[in-house]
Amino acid sequence: MLSGLKAKALEAALNSRISRYGRLEIANLDTSTGKISGRLHLEGEPTPIAFSAGYCFLAGTGGKQLQISSFRSDRPWLDRLAQDHLLSRPLPLAGAWVSLAEKLL
């Protein structure tokens, strides 16, 4: 049950960051290895996109930040976009779910 809460907290925090583009659904979250997998439901894409990623949390000014260390999906264009604009760049997280995610993760 605790792992389900962790996944929902992180899912909500991430969805607050990508709501303009769609939403993500976490299928598996392994906090001991910093691995996550699931599906992205992006606007304009007819079917969900499977993804897997490596992540870690960083302390930043004003709160927690999420850093994605690796990203793979079933869309080559999305992998290239992640390489160019997402990997190793801290993402500030905001909202009530972030506090819960910090405590759970």
C-alpha positions as CSV (number, residue, x, y, z in Angstrom):
1,M,0.0,0.0,0.0
2,L,2.8,2.4,0.8
3,S,4.4,2.0,-2.6
4,G,1.0,2.9,-4.2
5,L,0.9,6.1,-2.1
6,K,4.5,6.9,-3.2
7,A,3.6,6.4,-6.9
8,K,0.4,8.5,-6.6
9,A,2.3,11.3,-4.8
10,L,5.1,11.4,-7.4
11,E,2.5,11.1,-10.3
12,A,0.6,14.1,-9.0
13,A,3.7,16.2,-8.6
14,L,4.9,15.3,-12.1
15,N,1.5,15.9,-13.6
16,S,1.4,19.4,-12.2
17,R,4.6,20.0,-14.3
18,I,3.3,18.6,-17.6
19,S,-0.4,19.4,-17.6
20,R,0.0,21.6,-20.7
21,Y,1.2,18.5,-22.7
22,G,-0.8,15.7,-21.1
23,R,-0.5,13.5,-18.1
24,L,1.5,10.5,-17.0
25,E,0.5,7.3,-15.3
26,I,3.1,5.5,-13.1
27,A,2.9,1.7,-13.4
28,N,6.1,0.9,-11.4
29,L,8.1,2.9,-9.0
30,D,11.3,1.5,-7.4
31,T,12.5,4.0,-4.8
32,S,15.5,1.9,-3.8
33,T,17.0,2.1,-7.3
34,G,15.4,5.4,-8.5
35,K,13.6,3.8,-11.4
36,I,10.1,4.6,-12.7
37,S,8.1,3.3,-15.6
38,G,4.6,3.9,-16.9
39,R,2.6,5.6,-19.7
40,L,2.5,9.1,-21.0
41,H,-0.9,10.3,-22.4
42,L,0.2,13.3,-24.5
43,E,-2.1,15.5,-26.4
44,G,-2.1,14.8,-30.1
45,E,-0.8,11.2,-29.6
46,P,-3.4,8.6,-30.5
47,T,-2.1,6.0,-28.0
48,P,-0.3,6.2,-24.7
49,I,3.5,6.1,-24.8
50,A,5.4,3.6,-22.7
51,F,8.4,5.0,-20.8
52,S,11.0,4.2,-18.2
53,A,13.3,6.6,-16.5
54,G,15.9,6.9,-13.8
55,Y,15.5,9.7,-11.2
56,C,16.8,11.3,-8.0
57,F,15.6,14.1,-5.8
58,L,17.8,17.1,-5.1
59,A,17.5,19.9,-2.5
60,G,17.2,23.2,-4.2
61,T,16.4,26.7,-3.4
62,G,12.7,26.9,-2.6
63,G,12.1,23.2,-2.3
64,K,12.7,19.8,-3.8
65,Q,13.8,19.3,-7.4
66,L,13.6,16.1,-9.5
67,Q,16.5,15.2,-11.8
68,I,15.9,12.7,-14.5
69,S,19.1,10.7,-15.2
70,S,17.9,8.4,-18.0
71,F,14.8,8.2,-20.2
72,R,13.6,5.6,-22.7
73,S,10.2,5.4,-24.5
74,D,8.7,3.7,-27.5
75,R,8.9,7.0,-29.5
76,P,12.4,7.9,-30.8
77,W,11.4,11.6,-31.1
78,L,10.5,11.7,-27.4
79,D,13.8,10.1,-26.4
80,R,15.7,12.7,-28.4
81,L,13.6,15.5,-26.8
82,A,14.4,14.1,-23.4
83,Q,18.1,14.0,-24.2
84,D,18.1,17.6,-25.4
85,H,16.0,19.2,-22.8
86,L,15.3,17.0,-19.8
87,L,18.2,14.8,-18.7
88,S,20.4,16.1,-15.9
89,R,18.4,19.3,-15.5
90,P,16.7,19.8,-12.2
91,L,12.9,20.2,-12.3
92,P,11.4,22.2,-9.5
93,L,8.3,20.5,-8.0
94,A,5.5,22.4,-6.4
95,G,2.2,21.7,-4.7
96,A,0.9,19.7,-1.8
97,W,1.8,16.4,-3.3
98,V,5.5,17.4,-3.2
99,S,5.5,17.5,0.6
100,L,4.0,14.0,0.7
101,A,6.4,12.7,-2.0
102,E,9.4,14.1,0.0
103,K,8.2,12.2,3.1
104,L,7.4,9.0,1.3
105,L,10.3,8.8,-1.1
